[in-house]
């Protein structure tokens, strides 16, 4: 490889290391070209570029990019999955683990997640996590849930108070209807009683006048007969 080509490769690797938040390193010895191409296509679907690298050039790129955590993983034939921005590191780790299981050749050495070194076991744990979309949804749910709970706690007493007020209004209305129905006969009975008393009192003089008038008539008749 010409010096200019080496410099170009180092520059490309340096740029990838700077822009990739997650890297997974594997030993690809024993994989066929067809298997490498198939794995490369699979990882590309999840936002990662899979490249076979030379350790000497990759070390130079890692030093230039400040990716010191990668240096310890560059032992033997190496292939790196560079997870680009917007990629799914969980899906990438799962695809590499599945390839290691199916081929029984690919060996995962470890990786780097946001500058932190990952062991092979930690990469395997990463592969067992839910997809990124699910994790994001769970995170949003965890953030929103306390807010929803607080809102529910604040609004619940208001709803209960409104229900109590409505129930009390209905109760008062029912009591008002009952009181009105009970009070109606009492109010009507009073004028009836007064009215019946007044005619009774007025009837007594009429009876007296009727009694007096016949007596006066009889006395007048007797007097006329005596004068004749």
Secondary structure, DSSP 8 states (H G I E B T S, - for coil): --HHHHHHHHHHHHHHHHH-SEEEEEE-TT--HHHHHHHHHHHHHTTEEEEEE-HHHHHHHHHHHT-GGGGGG--SSEEEEEE-TT--HHHHHHHHHHHHHHHS--EEEEEEETTEEEEHHHHHHHHTS--HHHHHHHHHHHHHHHHHHHHHHHHHHHHHHHHHHHHHHHHHHHHHHHHHHHHHHHHHHHHHHHHHHHHHHHHHHHHHHHHHHHHHHHHHHHHHHHH-
